Amino acid sequence: DVERSRGLGDVYKRQVYNSTNETCSVKVKYAACTTDEVDIYPMNDWSNDRGVCLITEVSADVHLPNGTNQAAKSYTSSGTSYSEFAIIKQDDNYTVTRIIT
């Protein structure tokens, strides 16, 4: 897990950081809400109001320079109120991890 400080204004946001050097196609799935799908450019993030939606999965496909895609290891839960995640590279693999605040 990645550590980051958070202000009180972030409580109702969901946020995904792409800490890789590649563009990532991200899906955020919820227990009872519509799935969010977004492309996040390298070293950028995406955020949106989460309201009461509990997150069940954050997945990412990493678009590699050779034109192929590599699936990151997804973050999964039965339904979490955690709302900050990061896509990280570890050796030659990618992982979606929860950010500890």
C-alpha positions in Angstrom: 0.0 0.0 0.0 1.1 3.5 -0.8 1.0 6.2 2.0 -0.4 9.7 1.4 -1.9 12.4 3.5 -5.5 13.5 2.8 -7.5 16.6 3.6 -11.1 16.6 4.8 -12.4 17.8 1.4 -11.3 14.5 -0.1 -13.7 12.3 2.0 -16.4 11.9 -0.7 -14.0 11.5 -3.6 -12.7 8.3 -5.3 -9.3 8.8 -6.8 -6.9 6.6 -8.9 -3.3 7.6 -9.4 -1.3 6.2 -12.3 2.3 6.2 -11.1 3.6 4.3 -14.1 5.2 5.6 -17.3 2.3 4.2 -19.4 -1.3 5.1 -20.1 -3.7 2.8 -18.2 -7.3 2.0 -19.0 -9.1 1.7 -15.6 -12.4 0.3 -14.4 -13.9 1.1 -11.0 -16.7 -1.3 -10.2 -19.2 -0.7 -7.4 -21.6 -2.9 -5.4 -24.8 -1.1 -6.6 -23.7 1.7 -8.9 -22.6 2.1 -12.6 -19.0 1.1 -13.4 -16.6 4.0 -14.2 -14.2 3.5 -17.1 -11.4 6.0 -17.8 -8.0 6.3 -19.4 -5.3 7.8 -17.1 -2.2 9.1 -18.6 1.3 8.5 -17.1 1.9 10.2 -13.7 -1.7 11.6 -13.7 -4.8 10.8 -11.7 -8.6 10.6 -12.0 -11.1 11.5 -9.4 -14.9 11.7 -9.1 -17.5 12.0 -6.3 -18.2 8.5 -4.9 -21.3 9.3 -2.8 -22.4 6.1 -1.1 -21.1 3.7 -3.7 -19.0 0.9 -2.2 -16.0 -0.1 -4.5 -15.8 -3.8 -5.3 -12.9 -3.8 -7.8 -10.4 -1.4 -9.3 -8.7 -2.9 -12.4 -6.3 -1.6 -15.0 -4.9 -2.5 -18.4 -1.5 -1.0 -18.9 -0.7 0.1 -22.6 2.9 -0.9 -23.2 5.2 0.9 -25.7 5.3 -2.3 -27.9 1.5 -1.9 -28.6 0.4 -4.7 -26.2 -1.6 -4.5 -23.0 -0.7 -6.0 -19.7 -3.4 -6.5 -17.0 -2.5 -5.1 -13.6 -3.3 -7.2 -10.6 -6.7 -5.8 -9.5 -7.8 -4.5 -6.1 -10.9 -6.5 -5.1 -13.3 -6.2 -2.1 -16.8 -7.3 -1.2 -17.5 -3.6 -1.0 -15.1 -1.0 0.5 -15.5 2.6 1.4 -11.7 3.1 0.8 -11.5 5.5 -2.1 -7.8 6.2 -3.0 -5.9 3.8 -5.1 -2.7 3.7 -7.2 -1.4 1.8 -10.1 2.2 0.8 -9.4 4.9 -1.1 -11.2 6.8 -3.8 -9.3 9.6 -5.3 -11.3 7.9 -6.2 -14.6 4.4 -6.5 -13.1 1.7 -3.9 -12.4 -0.6 -3.8 -9.4 -3.6 -1.7 -8.3 -3.1 -0.9 -4.6 -5.1 1.0 -1.9 -3.5 4.1 -0.7 -3.2 4.3 3.1 -4.0 7.8 4.4 
